[in-house]
Amino acid sequence: MLKRISALMLAGLTAMAVGGCGGSGGGGAASGGGAITMGFSQVGAESGWRTANTKSVQDSAKSAGITLKFSDAQQKQENQIKAIRSYIQQKVDVIAFSPVVESGWDTVLKEAKNAKIPVILTDRAVDSKDTTLYKTFLGSDFVEEGKKAGTWLVDEYKDSKDPVNIVELQGTTGSAPANDRKSGFQEVIGADPKFKIVASQTGDFTRAKGKEVMEAFLKSTPDIDVLYAHNDDMGLGAIEAIEGAGKVPGKDIKIITVDAVKDGMQALSDGKINYIVECSPLLGPQLMDLAKKVVKNETVPARVITEETAFNQEQAKAALPNRQY
């Protein structure tokens, strides 16, 4: 009887140990359990790009054997902060997130640092002066994307002496891509006074808002030569507005966008968009590699830039059949 009780007690202790290292995350890798649990806070699902980014992260975590705790912030910073604090309480091994805006992260990042949980920024940066609050930033060079857009425009109008009136659909106010794509673009076109941004407003990176704001631009600014949209989805919404106003997108109003998702590439192939600067959402594999390294306390670069290109109409036609997103 005594042997039976001892065996039952041993089985119970074993079950408790297995439960403690399993589903709850609980720092299994950090405590020597081997399995890594990542808490990931996504901006939202505002665009085709973001949907592809989410799928890349989820699929790559599964392939890498990393347990993923995922939350959708619905484009609200307070939701992301709440999610990060939840991950800290759950004692995950690593936290990754794509910040809704650049500012206001120091407090929660210090909480993660104090809990000895490494943080990886993905897609978007923060403006914290204390760079020890996160291990690395994986993503695109948004300033360079803006410069590529501006360089194409300058080249397109190099033989024209007439003023070029530009309207700009900005991304989410305060976000890194909106700030940087704007500054990179302005840096290039600012060297020639014929380029004038006559209207600039946020479209929140969504197709619906892009259409709404472009409709307002068309009413308030009848003489528009170029639209620069910070992502494809806003550009696609703007195309609907342009066509609704009886104008021909790509001809009456030249259009430059950023992302290169399938719908955008199709519009470029069809001549409705003139130029797209690529911003790849497929960050998942690189993110999982970085996660494994930071959990082991290995040194990683402070900045990891994704490889990207840009497309004109012919290049889009060639690339479209094999586009993954």
N, C-alpha and C positions, 0 to 999 in steps of 0.2 A: 504493500500500500504506500509506504514511504517513497519507494522508488518511482511509483506511478505519479505521485504528487510532484516529486522533483522533476520528472520528465515534463509534466504539464507546465510547471513554472518556467523551465528552460525554453519550451516552445513559445510561451507567451512573451518572454523577453526577446526572443529572436524575432517574433512578429512585430514587436514594438520598434526594434532596431530597423527592420526593413521599411516599416511605415514612415519612420522619421527621415529616411534618406530618399523616399520616393516622391510621390505626387506633389508635396508641398514646396518643393524646390529647396528651401532651407539651407542653402550654402553647401550642398553635397560635394561639389568639386573642390571648394576651398577647404573643406574638412577632410579631404582625401577620398571622398566617395567616388570620384571619377566623372560622374554625370554632371553636365553644366546646365543650369537653369538661367535663362535670360528673361528679364522683364523688358518689353519693348512697347513704347508709347508712340503711336502713329498720329500724324497731324489730323487726318480725317480721310474722306473718300471724295474729295472735291473734283477730281479729274481722272481721266484715263491713265495719266502718268502715275498718279498716287495709287490707283488700283493695281497697276503692274508692279509698283514698288512693294506694296503689301504682299502680293503673291510671291515675289522673289524672296522676301524675308522669310515667309512662312515655309515655302518649299525648301529653301536652303537650310533652315533650322532642322527640318525633318531629315534631310539628307546627311547633315552633319551630326545627327544624334543629340541635338541640343533641345531641351525642353523649353518651349516658348510660351511665355505668359504675355498675351497681346491685349492692348487697349486702344480704342479709337477716341481721340480727343475731340472730335467734331469741331476742329479749328478753334478750340478754346484753351488758352493757356492754363486756366485754373483746373481744367480736367487733366491736363498733363502733369501738373504739380501733384494733384491728388493721386494719380496713378503711380508716379515715381515714389511718393511716400508709402504707398501700399506695397510696392516692390521692396522697399527698404525694410518694412515691417515683416515681410515674408522671407527676408534674408536670401534673396536671389544671389547668384554668383556674379552677375554682370547686368548692368542696365544700359540700354541703348534707346535713343529717342531722336526724333526729327522735330526740332523746336518750332512751335507755331510762330513765335516772334523771336527777335534776337535778345531782348533785354529782360531782366527780372528773374534770373535763374540762380543767382549766387547762393541764396539761402538754402534751397532744396539740394543743390549740388554739394554744399558743405555738409549737409546731413548725410548724403551718400558717402562722402569722403570719410566722415567720422565713423560711419558704419563699416568702413573698409570695403566698400563695394565699388569696383571700377565702373566708370561711365564712358560710353562711346557716343559721340554725336554723329548722326547720319543725315546726309542730304543738306541740312541747314546748320549754320554755325550760331554761336552765342557771342555776345560782346563783352563777356566777363574778362576783366583784366587779370584775374587769377587763373592762369592756364593749368594749374595743378589740379583744378576741380574736375577735369576730365582727361582721359588718357590719350584720345586721338579724335580727329574729325575726318570722317570718310564722306566724300561727296565731290560735287562739281565745282569748278571755278566760275562762279556766277558773274564776276566782273569780266572775265574773259569771254563769256557767252555774250554779254552786252557789247563788248568790243567787236566780236565777230559780226553781230547784227549791224553795228554802225559802219564797219568796214565795207560790208556788202552795199549798204545804202550809198556811201560816199562814192564807191566805184560805179554804181548804177547811174548816178547823176553827175559823173565827172565832167561831161561835156556840156552840161546845162549851166546857164548863168541866171536862170529865173529862180525866185524863191521856192523852196520846197517845204510845204506845210505838213507837219507830222502830228498825228494824234497818238497818244500812248495809253494803252490799257495796262496798268500796273497790277502786280500781284498783291497778295494780302498786305495791308499797311503794316509796316514794322518788321516784316519778314526779311530774312537775309537775301533770298533770291530777288525780291522786289527792289530792295535797296541797291543791291549790287548790279543787277541787270540794267537798272536805270543809270547808275553812275558810269558803268563801262560804256554804255551807248552814248551818253552825253559827252564823255571824254573824247570819243572819236569824232562825232559830228560837230562838236564845239569849235573845232579848228576852222570851220568854214561858215561864215555868217548867213549863207543862203539857206541853211537848214534851220528851221524854226519849229519847236514843239509848241503848237498853238493850243493844245488841250491835253491834260494828263489826269487820269483818275483811276482809282482801284476798281478792278473787276473781280476781286477775290479769287482769282484763278478758276472761276467757274464759267461754264458756257452760257448759262442763263444771265448771269450778271454782265458778261461780256457783250451779249446782245443788247441788254438794257442800256448800258453806258454808251455803246456805239450809236444806238438810236438817238440818244441825247446829243452826242457829238455832231451827228449829221444835221440835226435841227439848229444847233447853235453855231456850227462852223461849216458853212456850205462848201467852202473851198478846201478840200482835204486831198492831199496827194499821196500820203503814205500813212499806213497804220503799223505801229510797232506794238505787238502784244507779248506780254511776258510769258505766256504759255499758249499751246495750241488750242486748248479748250476755249479760252477767251476769244482767240482769233476765229474759231469756228462759229461761235455765237455772233461775233461781229459780222461775219460773212452773211449770215441770215438777215441782219439789219441792213447791210449794204444792198443786198438783193431786194429787200423789201422797199428800199428807197428808189429802186429803179436803176441802180448803178451796177457796174460789172466788177466784182472783186478780182484783183490781180491785174486789171487793166485801168479802169477809172481810178481805183485806189490800189496802190501796190501794198502788199501785206508781208510783214516779217514776223515770224513767231519763234518761240523756243520750246523744245521738248522732242519732237519727231515721233509722236505716237502714231499708230496706224491711221486714225481718222485725219490727222494733220497731214501725214504723208500722202494720203489719197487726195486731199484737197490740193496739195502741192503738185501732184502728178496731173491733176485736172486743170491746173493753171489758175486756181482760185487763190492760192498762196504763192508768193514769189520766192521765198527763201525761208528755210528753217534751220535754226541752230540746235544741234542735238544736246539733250540732257538725259543721260541714260538712267532709268529707274532700277536697273538690275544690279543692285548693290548687295543683294543677299549673300552670295558666296564670299565676297571680300569681308563682309561684316562678321560672318561666322569664323573665318580665319583669324580676324583680329580679336574676337571674343575669346577664342581658345588661348591666344597668346597673353592677353591681359590678365586672364584668370590665373595663368601660371606665373604671372609677374614678369613676363618677358618684355624686353624693350620693343616698342613699336614706334613708327614715325609719328610725329605730332600732327601731320597732315597727309592724308592719302587721297590723291586726286584720281577720279575716274577718267578713262580714256574716251574721248568723244570727238565728233566731227560736225560737219554742216552739210546741207543738201540744197541743190537747185532742182529744177523740175526733172531733168534727165537722170540725175543721180537718185532722185526719189523713185522714179519708175523702175530703176534697176534694183533698188534695195527693198522695195515694198513687198515682193512675193515672199521674202524670207524674214520679214519683220516679226519679232517675237512679242511685241506689245503695241 
